[in-house]
Structure formats: structure tokens, C-alpha cells
Amino acid sequence: MLISQVRETLKQYKEEDLRLLLAEIYKAIPKKIREDKDIDDMINDLHAYKSIGKNAREAAGKKGIEEIKPKIELFIDHAYKGYYFAPNKNIHKKERP
């Protein structure tokens, strides 16, 4: 369904039905997507969410190099020790690939 069709269809619903619809759609969205798209912030204050702008939201979501530097250094250390190649207690099997 196109967004224009969705908008036209939503016009026929009552306010209470729209609330129910929104709650059901929210439950259907995976948690990872809700966090990535800041759905909770949008629900809490829609007008502030819209005024921030898409670029500012994307920039706020990106981590700086200082925040991920310890993880990178730990990864390199584990790689030099061969923890991703052979079975060990530090890196679980599902994390090795």
C-alpha cells in the first residue's frame, strides 16, 4: 500500500481506533528498528522530533571514535592472540565468524 493510500484510509478512523492501530503497529516493529529510528522519541514528543531534522538525528545516533576505541583495541588484541581462529573461553563460537 502506498503512503497516500494509507493517509486516505486513516481519515475514516475514529481517534480511539487510531490509538489501537498505533499500539498494534508499535508492537509489530522489532526493538532494534524502534531504537534505530528513535520511534520512542517520536511518540514522546512528535513536534520536537520533527523540528530536529533527519540529519541531526542521524548524527546524534553515530558514535564518536573515542566511544568505540576500547572495543576496537580489544578486538585487535584478541585477533593477535588467535581467539577468533581456535576454540577458547574468551570468544564464544557464535562471535568468531
Buried (B, 14 or more C-beta within 10 A) or exposed (E): EEEEEEEEEEEEEEEEEEEEEEEEEEEEEEEEEBEEEBBEBBEEEEEEBEEBEEEEBEEEEEEEEEEEEEEEEEBEEBEEEEBBEEEBEEBEEEEEE
